[in-house]
Amino acid sequence: MNGSAGAIEGCYWQADRETREVSPALSGDIKVDVAVIGGGFTGLAAAYHLKAADPGLEIAILEAETAGFGASGRNAGFVMTLFGASVSLMKALHGKERVRQAHQYMVSAIAALEAMIGKHAIDCDYERTGFLKIATAPAYISRIQDEIELFQSLGIEDFEWLDRDQLAARIRSPVFLGASWEPGCGLLNPVKWLDALRRLACANGARLFEGTRVTEVQRENSLYRLTCDHGTVSAEKLVFATNAYTHLIPGMRSKQLPAFSYIVVTEPLSDNQRAEIGWAGREGIEDGLNFMHYYRLTQDDRILAGGGPGFIPFAGRMNNDACPKAWSHLERFIGETFPPLRGIRIAHRWGGAFSVTLNSTPQIGTLHGGSAIYSVGCTGHGVAMTHMNGRIIRDLVLGRNTELTDLWFVNRRSLPFPPEPFRAIGAKSVMAAMALDDWWCDRRREQQ
């Protein structure tokens, strides 16, 4: 495979991406110490950390498309502390102490990301903007304030409630009733961050093979044999860094399922439009719905908005990157949230899949006595998490017992997804309940 890196259709981050040569596809048979399947944030971070820890390791990264073709090249670039689907769900499933540990892990992940950006002078448009979780109905005020109280009860003072007037001093919308303010979060350009990880991993000696789809994984004695279209890879250790695509690998189908999210980006805002809505702090924003909306400003002052009604395909089908209904919803959402922007031109539209586990909790684990490692279930919050997960994968590959490998979500037993059609029935039932809750909360707001 030759030429420049393939663009994701409609994706804003790809629009001004500098052309780079695609790494050649695998041709022939090779033997390595570690084979990494997947060239996104997780796979590249794992390869980088492994080579930094043991430069003598032979590492091959096998990517079916081009590096970052999945969620790593399609996300909104939020660098945030949210672990799992929501704080309330994590508390209900795992208890308060594990919520505290997970939050600390994410704080450490952001610190490590910032340190890496500084150490290597990475240009990825990183901004420490802080994060607002906004209430647009009274029910969401209670929900968000309960989260703040939970964190405060755990000794975490990173969150502050802003009332309607305090929030309006930052950003103005007639539907904003208040928000949680978390200053320790940020924003970046995910494709620039991905390209930096790619350069660092390859500069340290990892070999990246793009356009190299793994069609079969076999265990032969003490080695893994990976069959690709035009060659094979033999490896002592194997890393599944495939996230939303993991269910396509034989034997891994039950560990996660793909859920699709969609994004639109407006044309650049004028000075008058910016003045109408404020947003001088450029904070990343999310609302309190179950099917949350997330939005931010880009470097050239466009609004990126994503989320809303989610979509989980039957049998894990991955050909759902386009959804005109979701894009229309987001266009209306921008106008309803910021009336001065109603009718603004949408310049970019795209979508893609992220990984969800049965309990919406990220999972990192080992198989076959520790010779294979997998990471799934970032639940759309993986920008900072995947970089830190790469360190856990490093320690697991090297057989180290560390504070990272002792974390409660590493090698934790979890229930598998059932086969179809029960998987689809369960997913649709959960999504229907979430949508009904959102409708009820919004309806009560409209009645007041």
VENNOR-V881213 format. One record per pair of residues at least 24 apart in sequence whose C-alpha atoms are under 6 Angstrom apart, sorted by the first residue. I is the first residue (numbers start at 0). J is the second residue. Records with the same first field share a line. If there is no record, write none. Layout:
I = J  J
//
This chain:
0 = 24
9 = 347  348  349
10 = 349
11 = 347
22 = 208  209
23 = 208
24 = 208  209  210  211
25 = 208
26 = 229  230
27 = 230
28 = 230  231  232
29 = 232
30 = 232  233  234
31 = 57  58  234
32 = 57  234  235
33 = 58  234  236  237
34 = 58  59  234  237
35 = 60  237  238
36 = 60  61  239  240
37 = 61  62  240  241
38 = 62  66
39 = 66  67  71
40 = 71  385
41 = 240  385  389
42 = 240
43 = 196
44 = 386  389
45 = 389  393
46 = 200
47 = 200
49 = 393
58 = 205
59 = 206  207
60 = 207
61 = 208  211
62 = 209  211
63 = 210  211  212
64 = 209  210
65 = 209
70 = 353
72 = 190
76 = 186  187  188  189
77 = 186
78 = 184  185  186  382  383
79 = 184
80 = 105
83 = 359  360  378
84 = 359
108 = 383  384  387
109 = 383
123 = 187  188  191  192
124 = 187  188
125 = 186  187
126 = 185  186
127 = 184  185
128 = 185  281  282
129 = 181  182  183  184  185  282
130 = 180  181  184  282  283  284
131 = 179  180  284
132 = 178  179  284  285  286
133 = 177  178  286
134 = 176  177  178  287
135 = 174  175  176
136 = 444
138 = 440
139 = 287
157 = 181
169 = 278
170 = 276  277  278
171 = 276
172 = 336  337
236 = 370  371
237 = 371
238 = 371  372  373
239 = 373
240 = 374
242 = 354  375
243 = 353  354
253 = 415  416
254 = 415
255 = 355  356
256 = 354  355
257 = 352  353  354
258 = 310  311  352  353
259 = 310  351  352
260 = 306  350  351
261 = 305  306  349  350
262 = 304  305  348  349  350
263 = 303  304  347  348
264 = 302  303  345  346  347
265 = 301  302  344  345  346
266 = 301  344  346
267 = 300  301
268 = 300  301
288 = 437
289 = 433
313 = 423
320 = 350  351
321 = 350
353 = 379
354 = 378
362 = 408
363 = 409
364 = 409  410
//
